[in-house]
Amino acid sequence: MRLQFRSHKDDNLMVTSTSFYQEPQAAVPFRPGALVIVTLTSPREKYWGAILHLSAEGLSVRGIDVSSFDDLSSQIKNGEPFTSGVIFFPMHRVERMELDLPEGNLLSLAQRFAQKTGQDPAALLVSEFLSPAGEISGGEKLR
């Protein structure tokens, strides 16, 4: 008598093979379009904005100095055009980068911006530079 065994991919047809036989994909929180607060050194500065590109060489962000946040919110609320620079920070200047998330009862800067202006800050910050498919304007695919 001879027994025939199925391959390990066929052992449970009710469960997809990805759940057991493939490595889970890690979440990528610091991806293009993510809203972040960046702390820099030499000189010490803090920026708020959206990641356009992150690499070993540095960080490209569209945003503003945190000290100008209230002024920008007021300008947008009053109907003035949105103005924000695109800035490249070499990695040796980046001391810390954190996602712009609420902490306890404190709103994130993005939530405060939306509350004051009625507009989505992510859409304003990345609309000219990132397409919905995660490409830089001009067709270059982001990694």
Contacts in CASP RR format, 6 or more apart in sequence:
PFRMAT RR
TARGET T0000
AUTHOR 0000-0000-0000
METHOD contacts of the structure
MODEL  1
MRLQFRSHKDDNLMVTSTSFYQEPQAAVPFRPGALVIVTLTSPREKYWGA
ILHLSAEGLSVRGIDVSSFDDLSSQIKNGEPFTSGVIFFPMHRVERMELD
LPEGNLLSLAQRFAQKTGQDPAALLVSEFLSPAGEISGGEKLR
8 21 0 8 1.000
9 17 0 8 1.000
9 21 0 8 1.000
29 99 0 8 1.000
30 36 0 8 1.000
30 51 0 8 1.000
30 54 0 8 1.000
30 97 0 8 1.000
30 99 0 8 1.000
31 51 0 8 1.000
31 54 0 8 1.000
32 50 0 8 1.000
32 51 0 8 1.000
32 52 0 8 1.000
32 53 0 8 1.000
32 54 0 8 1.000
32 126 0 8 1.000
32 130 0 8 1.000
32 134 0 8 1.000
32 136 0 8 1.000
32 142 0 8 1.000
33 50 0 8 1.000
33 51 0 8 1.000
33 52 0 8 1.000
33 122 0 8 1.000
33 125 0 8 1.000
33 126 0 8 1.000
33 130 0 8 1.000
34 50 0 8 1.000
34 51 0 8 1.000
34 99 0 8 1.000
35 48 0 8 1.000
35 49 0 8 1.000
35 50 0 8 1.000
35 99 0 8 1.000
35 100 0 8 1.000
35 108 0 8 1.000
35 109 0 8 1.000
35 110 0 8 1.000
35 121 0 8 1.000
35 122 0 8 1.000
35 125 0 8 1.000
36 48 0 8 1.000
36 49 0 8 1.000
36 50 0 8 1.000
36 51 0 8 1.000
36 61 0 8 1.000
36 97 0 8 1.000
36 98 0 8 1.000
36 99 0 8 1.000
36 100 0 8 1.000
37 46 0 8 1.000
37 47 0 8 1.000
37 48 0 8 1.000
37 49 0 8 1.000
37 66 0 8 1.000
37 97 0 8 1.000
37 98 0 8 1.000
37 100 0 8 1.000
37 109 0 8 1.000
38 46 0 8 1.000
38 47 0 8 1.000
38 48 0 8 1.000
38 49 0 8 1.000
38 59 0 8 1.000
38 61 0 8 1.000
38 89 0 8 1.000
38 94 0 8 1.000
38 96 0 8 1.000
38 97 0 8 1.000
39 45 0 8 1.000
39 46 0 8 1.000
39 94 0 8 1.000
39 95 0 8 1.000
39 96 0 8 1.000
39 97 0 8 1.000
40 46 0 8 1.000
40 47 0 8 1.000
40 89 0 8 1.000
40 93 0 8 1.000
40 94 0 8 1.000
40 95 0 8 1.000
41 93 0 8 1.000
41 95 0 8 1.000
42 93 0 8 1.000
45 65 0 8 1.000
46 65 0 8 1.000
46 66 0 8 1.000
46 67 0 8 1.000
47 61 0 8 1.000
47 63 0 8 1.000
47 64 0 8 1.000
47 65 0 8 1.000
47 66 0 8 1.000
47 87 0 8 1.000
47 89 0 8 1.000
48 63 0 8 1.000
48 64 0 8 1.000
48 66 0 8 1.000
48 69 0 8 1.000
48 100 0 8 1.000
48 109 0 8 1.000
49 61 0 8 1.000
49 62 0 8 1.000
49 63 0 8 1.000
49 64 0 8 1.000
49 84 0 8 1.000
49 100 0 8 1.000
49 121 0 8 1.000
49 125 0 8 1.000
50 61 0 8 1.000
50 62 0 8 1.000
50 63 0 8 1.000
50 121 0 8 1.000
50 122 0 8 1.000
50 125 0 8 1.000
50 126 0 8 1.000
51 59 0 8 1.000
51 60 0 8 1.000
51 61 0 8 1.000
52 60 0 8 1.000
52 61 0 8 1.000
52 62 0 8 1.000
52 86 0 8 1.000
52 126 0 8 1.000
52 129 0 8 1.000
52 130 0 8 1.000
52 136 0 8 1.000
53 59 0 8 1.000
53 60 0 8 1.000
53 136 0 8 1.000
53 142 0 8 1.000
54 60 0 8 1.000
56 91 0 8 1.000
57 90 0 8 1.000
57 91 0 8 1.000
58 88 0 8 1.000
58 89 0 8 1.000
58 90 0 8 1.000
58 91 0 8 1.000
58 94 0 8 1.000
59 88 0 8 1.000
59 89 0 8 1.000
59 91 0 8 1.000
59 94 0 8 1.000
59 97 0 8 1.000
60 86 0 8 1.000
60 87 0 8 1.000
60 88 0 8 1.000
60 89 0 8 1.000
61 86 0 8 1.000
61 87 0 8 1.000
61 89 0 8 1.000
62 84 0 8 1.000
62 85 0 8 1.000
62 86 0 8 1.000
62 87 0 8 1.000
62 125 0 8 1.000
62 126 0 8 1.000
62 129 0 8 1.000
63 84 0 8 1.000
63 85 0 8 1.000
63 86 0 8 1.000
63 87 0 8 1.000
63 125 0 8 1.000
64 72 0 8 1.000
64 84 0 8 1.000
64 85 0 8 1.000
66 109 0 8 1.000
69 109 0 8 1.000
69 112 0 8 1.000
69 113 0 8 1.000
72 84 0 8 1.000
72 113 0 8 1.000
73 112 0 8 1.000
73 113 0 8 1.000
73 116 0 8 1.000
73 117 0 8 1.000
74 116 0 8 1.000
75 82 0 8 1.000
75 83 0 8 1.000
76 82 0 8 1.000
76 113 0 8 1.000
76 116 0 8 1.000
76 117 0 8 1.000
76 119 0 8 1.000
76 124 0 8 1.000
77 116 0 8 1.000
77 117 0 8 1.000
77 118 0 8 1.000
82 124 0 8 1.000
84 124 0 8 1.000
84 125 0 8 1.000
86 129 0 8 1.000
100 108 0 8 1.000
100 109 0 8 1.000
100 110 0 8 1.000
101 108 0 8 1.000
102 108 0 8 1.000
102 111 0 8 1.000
107 115 0 8 1.000
109 121 0 8 1.000
110 121 0 8 1.000
110 122 0 8 1.000
113 119 0 8 1.000
113 121 0 8 1.000
114 120 0 8 1.000
114 121 0 8 1.000
128 137 0 8 1.000
129 136 0 8 1.000
129 137 0 8 1.000
130 136 0 8 1.000
130 137 0 8 1.000
130 142 0 8 1.000
131 137 0 8 1.000
131 139 0 8 1.000
134 141 0 8 1.000
134 142 0 8 1.000
135 141 0 8 1.000
135 142 0 8 1.000
136 142 0 8 1.000
END
